[in-house]
Amino acid sequence: MDIQAINRVQLPFPPALASAVTHFYGELLGLTLMPQPPGPVLRFAARGQRVDLVATEQAATAAPGLTPLSFEVQGLPQLRKRLLDAAFPLEENQPLPGYLRFFVHDPAGNRLEFVEPDVN
């Protein structure tokens, strides 16, 4: 057996926040909204990876400080500005040697990490 890649990541969101979640992942993060499967799922593409947001009334609870999803990006300062302009508070107090890094919570409360190799 040889694992080739991660097929998808699934994160929960309350159904009432579907529009805010779609705006966050599609417009602010720039992920591509894919054809939607039947059921309460918002499906996005991040290059060859898939991020599924599943509508549920149950809130996900992660242990404090854990991050269910981390994105490596190009243009982190531009993304940072876009999220701040949209009034999303960022957590920038956990440096990672060799990377630019911050955390943000999506509209559903999922904690996300964004990193970019620091070439300086």
Sequence and secondary structure as in RCSB ss.txt:
>XXXX:A:sequence
MDIQAINRVQLPFPPALASAVTHFYGELLGLTLMPQPPGPVLRFAARGQRVDLVATEQAATAAPGLTPLSFEVQG
LPQLRKRLLDAAFPLEENQPLPGYLRFFVHDPAGNRLEFVEPDVN
>XXXX:A:secstr
       EEEEEE GGGHHHHHIIIIIIS  EE    SSSEEEEEETTEEEEEEE SS     TT  SEEEE S 
HHHHHHHHHHTT  EE    BTTEEEEEEE TT  EEEEEEE   
